[in-house]
């Protein structure tokens, strides 16, 4: 039981023997406790450190056990003092953790704010546009609605007038919609840059490389957005955007067929998505086209491959290096 006070089992045994047999010397204690004299000496050193034995005045060269009511009580008092000190240190640590958690909460509030609803998103986009001093980068998946373009026109016009660079990435499907093509050409005429690709990253707006707006739910961007200023997250978003931008085709330029396969970029991406197990509907959503258009593209590819089924087309496309 005394082990809880820092006393070893062997030292406890020797201490108890000294209390019971105060006249025993080292050899007698060793014999009684079934220990070696050396082990008894080690135990006495331990007991002395803990102030449970003292030099005997009656038998010079021997040690005597201190009465438990004194020695053990002192040990308990020291343990209690140590425990109080540890509790005080623990309380200080808990206070430090609480401060750290509070600081992190403030940091997150400053570097990542959730905006719920379209009105909150539009308000933040307007403010970000007014704050822009160098560039605005945006990725816009899907086919944009006419009202979306009209809502963007005043802010884009004002930013371009301030010589802010605007780079916008749309999906290829927008090339075939008059209202999208009209707005993109207007943006080009004002000094903006527009590129398209079969698929683009999730919707994102990055301003001056210091703040960004990304959807909370990419499948329903109307639910809300996250306003981000954390450098690590911004760097990842910028890397993803630049990769997509560098592989996209400037508006006004043609998207040539692959000379080796005769596939357009959209057809190649369609094959990749369907080959990954996506349905026509999901593939169409990714490409910004209808499931019926996906079917027409696939029929054309099957004809070129001489395949009678999609399964056969997939095998032949893989054999010819189209996937």
C-alpha positions as CSV (number, residue, x, y, z in Angstrom):
1,X,0.0,0.0,0.0
2,X,2.9,2.3,0.7
3,X,4.0,2.1,-2.9
4,X,1.5,4.9,-3.7
5,X,3.8,7.1,-1.6
6,X,6.8,6.3,-3.7
7,X,8.2,3.4,-1.6
8,X,9.3,0.2,-3.3
9,X,7.9,-3.1,-2.1
10,X,11.3,-4.3,-0.9
11,X,11.9,-1.0,1.1
12,X,8.4,-1.5,2.6
13,X,9.3,-5.0,3.7
14,X,12.6,-3.8,5.3
15,X,10.9,-0.8,7.0
16,X,8.2,-3.1,8.5
17,X,10.9,-5.5,9.7
18,X,12.8,-2.6,11.4
19,X,9.6,-1.5,13.2
20,X,8.9,-5.1,14.4
21,X,12.5,-6.0,15.2
22,X,14.3,-2.8,16.3
23,X,17.4,-4.6,17.5
24,X,18.2,-6.5,14.3
25,X,21.3,-5.7,12.4
26,X,21.8,-5.8,8.6
27,X,22.4,-9.6,8.5
28,X,19.4,-10.3,10.8
29,X,17.1,-8.1,8.7
30,X,18.4,-9.8,5.5
31,X,17.6,-13.2,6.9
32,X,14.2,-12.2,8.2
33,X,13.2,-10.6,4.9
34,X,14.8,-13.3,2.7
35,X,17.0,-10.7,1.1
36,X,20.8,-10.2,0.7
37,X,22.7,-7.8,2.8
38,X,23.3,-5.7,-0.3
39,X,19.5,-5.5,-0.9
40,X,18.9,-4.4,2.6
41,X,21.6,-1.7,2.2
42,X,19.8,-0.5,-0.9
43,X,16.5,-0.4,0.9
44,X,18.0,1.6,3.8
45,X,19.3,4.1,1.3
46,X,15.8,4.4,-0.2
47,X,14.3,4.7,3.3
48,X,16.8,7.3,4.3
49,X,16.1,9.4,1.2
50,X,12.4,9.4,2.2
51,X,13.4,10.2,5.8
52,X,11.8,7.0,7.2
53,X,15.1,5.9,8.9
54,X,17.7,7.7,11.0
55,X,21.0,6.9,12.6
56,X,20.6,5.0,15.9
57,X,21.9,6.8,18.9
58,X,21.8,3.6,20.9
59,X,23.6,1.4,18.4
60,X,26.2,3.4,16.5
61,X,26.5,2.4,12.8
62,X,23.0,1.1,12.7
63,X,19.8,2.8,11.5
64,X,16.5,3.0,13.3
65,X,13.0,3.2,11.8
66,X,11.2,6.5,12.3
67,X,7.7,6.1,13.9
68,X,5.1,5.8,11.1
69,X,3.0,8.5,12.8
70,X,5.8,10.9,12.1
71,X,7.7,9.5,9.0
72,X,4.7,8.4,7.0
73,X,2.7,11.4,7.9
74,X,5.5,13.6,6.6
75,X,5.6,11.6,3.4
76,X,1.8,12.0,3.0
77,X,2.2,15.8,3.6
78,X,4.9,16.0,0.9
79,X,2.8,14.0,-1.5
80,X,-0.2,16.3,-0.9
81,X,2.0,19.3,-1.5
82,X,3.3,17.8,-4.8
83,X,-0.3,17.0,-5.7
84,X,-1.4,20.5,-5.0
85,X,1.4,21.8,-7.2
86,X,0.5,19.5,-10.0
87,X,-3.1,20.5,-9.7
88,X,-2.1,24.2,-9.9
89,X,0.0,23.4,-13.0
90,X,-2.9,21.5,-14.5
91,X,-5.2,24.4,-13.9
92,X,-2.7,26.8,-15.6
93,X,-2.5,24.4,-18.5
94,X,-6.2,24.2,-18.8
95,X,-6.5,28.0,-18.8
96,X,-3.8,28.1,-21.5
97,X,-5.7,25.5,-23.6
98,X,-8.9,27.5,-23.2
99,X,-7.1,30.6,-24.4
100,X,-5.7,28.7,-27.3
101,X,-9.1,27.4,-28.3
102,X,-10.6,30.9,-28.1
103,X,-7.7,32.3,-30.2
104,X,-8.2,29.6,-32.8
105,X,-11.9,30.3,-32.9
106,X,-11.1,34.0,-33.5
107,X,-8.6,33.0,-36.1
108,X,-11.1,30.8,-37.9
109,X,-13.7,33.6,-37.8
110,X,-11.1,35.9,-39.4
111,X,-9.9,33.4,-42.0
112,X,-13.0,31.4,-42.9
113,X,-16.5,32.7,-42.7
114,X,-19.7,30.8,-43.6
115,X,-22.2,32.8,-45.7
116,X,-25.6,31.3,-45.9
117,X,-28.0,32.1,-48.7
118,X,-27.8,33.8,-52.0
119,X,-28.2,37.3,-50.6
120,X,-25.2,36.9,-48.3
121,X,-23.1,35.5,-51.2
122,X,-24.1,38.3,-53.5
123,X,-23.3,40.9,-50.9
124,X,-19.9,39.4,-50.3
125,X,-19.1,39.1,-54.0
126,X,-20.0,42.8,-54.4
127,X,-17.7,43.8,-51.6
128,X,-14.9,41.6,-52.9
129,X,-15.3,43.2,-56.3
130,X,-15.0,46.7,-54.8
131,X,-12.0,45.6,-52.8
132,X,-10.1,44.1,-55.8
133,X,-7.0,46.0,-56.8
134,X,-5.2,43.6,-59.1
135,X,-7.1,40.6,-60.4
136,X,-10.3,38.6,-60.1
137,X,-10.1,34.9,-61.1
138,X,-13.3,32.8,-61.4
139,X,-14.3,29.3,-62.4
140,X,-17.9,28.8,-63.5
141,X,-18.9,25.2,-64.1
142,X,-22.2,24.4,-65.9
143,X,-24.1,26.7,-68.3
144,X,-24.7,30.1,-66.8
145,X,-28.2,31.6,-66.7
146,X,-28.8,35.0,-68.5
147,X,-29.7,36.7,-65.2
148,X,-26.4,35.5,-63.7
149,X,-24.5,37.3,-66.5
150,X,-26.5,40.4,-66.2
151,X,-26.0,40.5,-62.4
152,X,-22.2,40.2,-63.0
153,X,-22.0,42.9,-65.7
154,X,-21.9,46.1,-63.5
155,X,-19.2,44.8,-61.1
156,X,-17.1,43.4,-64.0
157,X,-17.4,46.7,-65.9
158,X,-16.4,48.7,-62.9
159,X,-13.4,46.5,-62.0
160,X,-12.1,46.5,-65.6
161,X,-12.4,50.3,-65.6
162,X,-10.0,50.3,-62.6
163,X,-7.6,48.1,-64.7
164,X,-8.3,45.1,-62.6
165,X,-7.4,41.9,-64.5
166,X,-10.4,39.5,-64.9
167,X,-9.9,35.9,-65.9
168,X,-13.0,33.7,-66.2
169,X,-13.1,30.0,-66.9
170,X,-16.3,28.5,-68.4
171,X,-17.2,25.1,-69.6
172,X,-17.2,24.4,-73.4
173,X,-21.0,24.0,-73.3
174,X,-21.3,27.8,-72.9
175,X,-20.0,28.3,-76.4
176,X,-23.2,26.9,-77.8
177,X,-25.5,29.2,-75.8
178,X,-26.1,32.6,-77.4
179,X,-26.5,34.5,-74.1
180,X,-23.3,33.0,-72.7
181,X,-21.3,33.6,-75.9
182,X,-22.6,37.2,-76.0
183,X,-21.5,38.0,-72.5
184,X,-18.1,36.3,-72.9
185,X,-17.4,38.3,-76.0
186,X,-18.5,41.5,-74.2
187,X,-16.0,40.6,-71.4
188,X,-13.3,40.1,-74.0
189,X,-14.1,43.4,-75.6
190,X,-13.7,45.2,-72.2
191,X,-10.2,43.7,-71.7
192,X,-11.1,40.6,-69.8
193,X,-9.8,37.1,-70.5
194,X,-12.1,34.1,-71.1
195,X,-11.2,30.4,-71.6
196,X,-13.3,27.3,-71.8
197,X,-12.7,23.6,-71.1
198,X,-14.8,20.4,-71.2
199,X,-14.8,20.4,-67.4
200,X,-13.7,23.0,-65.0
201,X,-13.0,23.0,-61.2
202,X,-15.7,23.7,-58.7
203,X,-17.2,27.2,-58.6
204,X,-14.7,29.6,-57.1
205,X,-13.9,33.4,-57.1
206,X,-10.4,34.5,-56.1
207,X,-9.6,38.2,-55.5
208,X,-6.1,39.5,-55.4
209,X,-4.9,36.1,-54.4
210,X,-5.7,37.0,-50.8
211,X,-9.4,36.0,-50.5
212,X,-11.7,33.5,-52.1
213,X,-15.3,32.4,-52.1
214,X,-16.1,28.7,-52.6
215,X,-19.5,26.9,-52.2
216,X,-20.3,25.0,-49.0
217,X,-22.0,22.4,-51.2
218,X,-20.7,22.1,-54.8
219,X,-24.0,20.3,-55.8
220,X,-26.1,23.2,-54.6
221,X,-24.2,26.5,-54.6
222,X,-27.3,28.4,-53.4
223,X,-27.0,26.9,-50.0
224,X,-24.1,29.1,-49.0
225,X,-20.4,29.8,-49.4
226,X,-17.2,29.9,-47.4
227,X,-15.2,33.1,-47.5
228,X,-11.5,32.0,-47.2
229,X,-8.4,34.1,-46.5
230,X,-6.2,31.3,-45.1
231,X,-2.9,31.3,-47.1
232,X,-2.6,27.5,-47.2
233,X,-6.1,27.0,-48.6
234,X,-5.7,29.9,-51.1
235,X,-2.5,28.4,-52.4
236,X,-4.3,25.1,-53.1
237,X,-7.2,26.9,-54.9
238,X,-4.8,29.0,-57.0
239,X,-2.8,25.9,-58.0
240,X,-5.9,24.1,-59.1
241,X,-7.2,27.2,-61.0
242,X,-3.9,27.8,-62.8
243,X,-3.7,24.1,-63.9
244,X,-7.3,24.3,-65.3
245,X,-6.6,27.7,-66.9
246,X,-3.4,26.5,-68.7
247,X,-5.2,23.5,-70.3
248,X,-8.3,25.5,-71.3
249,X,-8.8,27.1,-74.8
250,X,-9.2,30.9,-75.2
251,X,-12.6,32.0,-76.4
252,X,-12.5,32.8,-80.1
253,X,-9.9,30.1,-80.7
254,X,-11.0,26.7,-82.1
255,X,-10.7,23.5,-80.1
256,X,-8.9,21.2,-82.7
257,X,-9.6,17.6,-82.8
258,X,-6.9,15.3,-81.5
259,X,-4.9,14.4,-84.7
260,X,-4.2,10.9,-83.3
261,X,-7.8,10.0,-82.4
262,X,-10.1,12.6,-84.1
263,X,-11.6,13.2,-80.7
264,X,-12.6,16.7,-79.6
265,X,-11.7,17.7,-76.0
266,X,-15.3,17.2,-75.0
267,X,-15.5,13.7,-76.5
268,X,-12.3,12.7,-74.8
269,X,-13.5,14.0,-71.4
270,X,-16.9,12.2,-72.1
271,X,-15.1,8.9,-72.6
272,X,-13.1,9.4,-69.5
273,X,-16.2,10.1,-67.4
274,X,-18.3,7.3,-68.8
275,X,-15.3,5.0,-68.5
276,X,-15.2,5.9,-64.8
277,X,-18.7,4.5,-64.3
278,X,-20.7,7.8,-64.4
279,X,-24.2,7.7,-65.9
280,X,-25.2,9.8,-68.9
281,X,-27.1,12.3,-66.6
282,X,-24.1,12.7,-64.3
283,X,-21.7,13.0,-67.2
284,X,-23.9,15.6,-68.8
285,X,-24.0,17.6,-65.6
286,X,-20.2,17.5,-65.4
287,X,-19.9,18.7,-69.0
288,X,-22.7,21.2,-68.9
289,X,-24.7,19.3,-71.6
290,X,-27.8,17.3,-71.7
291,X,-28.0,13.5,-71.4
292,X,-29.3,13.4,-74.9
293,X,-26.2,15.3,-76.2
294,X,-24.1,12.8,-74.3
295,X,-25.9,10.0,-76.2
296,X,-25.3,11.7,-79.5
297,X,-21.6,12.1,-78.8
298,X,-21.3,8.5,-77.8
299,X,-23.2,7.3,-80.9
300,X,-20.7,9.2,-83.0
301,X,-17.7,7.7,-81.2
302,X,-19.2,4.2,-81.5
303,X,-19.6,4.7,-85.2
304,X,-16.0,5.8,-85.6
305,X,-14.8,2.8,-83.6
306,X,-17.1,0.3,-85.4
307,X,-18.6,-0.8,-82.1
308,X,-22.1,-2.1,-81.7
309,X,-22.3,-1.4,-78.0
310,X,-20.8,0.9,-75.4
311,X,-19.0,-2.0,-73.8
312,X,-17.4,-2.9,-77.1
313,X,-16.6,0.8,-77.6
314,X,-14.9,1.0,-74.3
315,X,-12.7,-2.0,-75.1
316,X,-11.8,-0.6,-78.5
317,X,-11.2,2.9,-77.2
318,X,-8.8,1.5,-74.6
319,X,-7.0,-0.7,-77.2
320,X,-6.5,2.4,-79.4
321,X,-5.2,4.5,-76.6
322,X,-8.2,6.8,-76.5
323,X,-8.6,6.4,-72.7
